[in-house]
């Protein structure tokens, strides 16, 4: 089984904010698969089981712990289900990438992202796939918190809708074919994708 985690913050007030592109991407996968979300009784998370086209399975996860404590849901869930890091992918926002960029990596550090820092600490390593979705930086560092918790502008949202769909395609590619095909196919610029 593959586990695809989308990072974000629970609650309506955060639904379409920049920090929630991970949530939005796993919701797109669930929508396509007609998968139902369920609140876990054991972990602070929502999950949805997806049957993959190749016959495999993926579990979509939205931690309900708020971003900075995402690992409190992810680590225990992986341990209970016996899932190794090679079968984990995490989708999250990255302010260092321009709006709409998608970058896939097989492993790496948190890069200043507190949600990823929490996940890495909880799962005991950083050797898992990550899907970074660019949200841009906005103003200076002092305004970064306000920027990530703000909604997308209409122009940004038109770009992000396409990127969320590409992110869903990429995560499903990873789940069925592996990290190399996903990187080769989806790390190209959005201009090359059109």
C-alpha positions in Angstrom: 0.0 0.0 0.0 1.1 3.5 -0.8 0.4 6.4 1.5 -0.1 9.9 0.0 -0.2 12.7 2.6 -1.5 16.1 1.8 -0.4 18.8 4.3 -2.7 21.6 5.3 -4.8 23.1 8.1 -8.2 21.8 9.0 -11.2 24.1 9.0 -13.2 26.1 6.5 -11.2 29.3 7.1 -8.1 27.6 5.7 -9.8 25.6 2.8 -8.4 27.5 -0.2 -5.4 29.1 1.4 -1.9 28.7 0.0 -0.8 26.5 2.9 -3.5 24.0 2.0 -2.4 22.9 -1.5 -1.5 19.5 -0.1 -5.0 19.0 1.2 -6.4 20.3 -2.1 -4.3 17.8 -4.1 -5.3 14.7 -2.2 -8.9 15.9 -2.4 -8.6 16.0 -6.2 -7.3 12.4 -6.2 -10.2 11.3 -4.0 -12.7 13.2 -6.2 -11.4 11.4 -9.3 -11.5 8.0 -7.6 -14.9 8.6 -6.0 -13.3 7.8 -2.7 -15.0 8.7 0.6 -13.2 10.5 3.3 -13.4 9.1 6.8 -12.3 10.6 10.1 -9.8 8.1 11.7 -10.7 6.9 15.2 -7.1 6.1 16.0 -5.2 9.0 14.4 -5.9 12.8 14.2 -6.5 12.5 10.4 -9.0 12.0 7.6 -8.3 9.1 5.3 -9.6 7.9 2.0 -8.8 4.5 0.4 -8.2 4.6 -3.4 -7.9 1.6 -5.8 -5.2 2.4 -8.3 -5.5 1.6 -12.1 -2.7 -1.0 -11.7 -4.7 -2.9 -9.1 -2.7 -1.5 -6.1 -4.0 0.6 -3.3 -3.2 4.0 -1.9 -4.3 5.6 1.3 -4.9 9.4 1.1 -4.3 11.2 4.4 -5.1 14.7 5.6 -3.6 15.3 9.1 -6.1 17.2 11.3 -3.4 18.4 13.7 -2.7 21.8 12.0 0.4 22.1 9.9 3.2 22.4 12.4 2.2 19.1 14.1 1.4 17.0 11.0 3.8 14.3 12.1 1.6 13.5 15.1 -0.8 11.9 12.6 1.6 10.6 9.9 4.1 8.7 12.1 1.7 6.7 14.2 -0.4 5.9 11.1 2.6 4.5 9.2 3.7 2.4 12.2 0.2 1.0 12.8 -0.2 0.0 9.1 3.4 -1.2 8.7 4.2 1.2 5.9 7.8 2.0 5.2 9.2 5.3 4.1 9.7 4.0 0.5 5.8 3.9 0.3 5.2 7.4 1.6 4.7 10.6 -0.4 4.0 14.0 1.1 2.5 16.9 -0.9 2.9 20.4 0.5 3.3 24.1 -0.3 6.7 25.7 -1.0 7.0 29.5 -0.8 10.5 29.3 -2.5 8.9 28.1 -5.7 6.9 30.3 -8.0 3.1 30.0 -8.0 2.1 26.9 -10.0 5.5 25.2 -10.0 5.6 21.5 -9.2 8.9 19.8 -8.0 9.2 16.2 -7.1 12.1 14.8 -5.1 12.8 11.3 -3.7 14.0 12.6 -0.3 15.4 15.7 1.4 15.2 18.0 4.4 12.3 20.2 5.5 13.6 23.3 3.7 12.2 25.6 6.4 8.7 24.0 6.2 7.5 23.3 9.7 4.9 20.7 8.6 7.7 18.7 6.8 10.0 19.1 9.9 7.2 17.5 12.0 6.7 14.7 9.6 10.4 13.9 9.3 10.8 13.9 13.0 7.8 11.6 13.5 8.6 9.0 10.8 12.3 8.9 11.8 13.9 10.0 8.5 13.6 12.0 5.3 13.9 9.2 2.7 10.4 9.5 1.3 9.0 11.2 -1.8 7.9 14.8 -1.6 5.8 16.8 -4.0 6.4 20.6 -3.5 3.8 22.9 -5.0 4.9 26.5 -5.5 2.9 29.3 -3.8 5.4 32.1 -4.3 6.7 34.2 -1.4 4.7 37.4 -1.5 6.3 40.2 0.5 9.3 39.9 2.9 10.0 37.1 5.4 8.0 39.0 8.1 4.9 38.7 5.9 5.3 35.0 5.1 2.9 33.7 7.7 0.2 36.0 6.4 1.0 35.1 2.9 0.7 31.3 3.4 -2.5 31.6 5.3 -4.1 33.9 2.7 -6.4 32.8 -0.1 -5.2 32.7 -3.6 -6.0 35.7 -5.8 -8.3 34.9 -8.8 -5.3 34.9 -11.2 -3.3 32.6 -8.9 -6.2 30.3 -8.4 -6.6 29.8 -12.2 -2.9 28.7 -12.2 -3.3 26.6 -9.1 -6.3 24.6 -10.3 -4.1 23.3 -13.1 -1.2 22.7 -10.8 -3.4 20.8 -8.3 -4.6 18.5 -11.2 -0.9 18.0 -12.3 0.1 17.3 -8.7 -2.7 14.7 -8.5 -1.5 13.1 -11.8 2.1 13.1 -10.5 1.2 11.5 -7.1 -0.8 8.8 -8.9 2.1 8.2 -11.3 4.4 7.8 -8.3 2.0 5.4 -6.6 1.8 3.2 -9.7 5.1 3.6 -11.4 7.6 4.9 -8.9 9.5 8.1 -8.2 11.7 8.2 -11.3 8.9 8.1 -13.8 7.0 10.7 -11.8 10.1 13.0 -11.7 10.8 12.5 -15.4 7.3 13.3 -16.4 6.2 16.0 -14.0 9.3 18.0 -13.1 9.3 19.8 -16.4 8.1 23.4 -16.4 4.4 24.1 -16.7 5.1 25.6 -20.1 6.4 22.3 -21.3 3.3 20.6 -19.9 0.8 22.7 -21.9 
